[in-house]
């Protein structure tokens, strides 16, 4: 008697919300991952320039992030970490904006993953110093987004880039190993690389 074992794999679906925090403009993008293939769900910006009061801006960020979460039900949040600059006041404002977005995600029990701007650009373009336009173009090509669906505000694609960076990082079994170059990767993975 021969027994057959049938293994059924569930199609795993995941939604990743990416946020590019800002006090003037906050960008966001949502990826739907089905069978380990990402696709664009939505992207947009929250323009905050019309609010003179910094605390009203923070409140609006919180409300909008909660609204996005409640509408799309993301499984994870990927957010761009604040960069370190010379203007302490700008860094403080940016840190507050990021903190409010994080608080919104935490209030809905969403796991948070933070990525440095250089890491995000490197994962999307291969160049940590890439221009925002290069990031947007790579996203458009990789996710097959029609040109007419691209937003003029690059903050939206920066938010989407954070989500795609997280997708790449969470699906990369060697992502925890730091590499300085392709040559360094090859040297550390000789058995995996065909010559």
C-alpha angles and dihedrals in degrees: 000000000000120000120206120208115208115201116194118198116206116225102245116216124192134176120210122196115204122196132192101195122216141152095224099034128007116198125203139179135183126211125195112208116201121172088352092302118119123216133176116263100170144327134189149137137252109218111209102174092102091067114080094186113079091210092055088053090053091048091050091050090052093048094047094048090049088049092051091047093049092047101045102023097217119201095210140018123220114191134182111244117231113264121229113249137164096255105084094189092055091048091050092051092047091048090053092050090050091047092053091050089049091049090053091053092045091052087061094043094246116158112242129217121187125204132186115240090245091053092051094049091045093052093048102038106013088242121092090201096051119140120250089249091057091051091050092049093049091049091050091051098041096046093036093235113173111244092239090059093058115105121230091228108085091202087078093056090045088058090047089049090057089054093048091046089055091049090053094045095047091049097046112093092196097043093110090062112086117226126188096197144345089271090055090050091051092048092052094044105039093144092053097047121076113217 
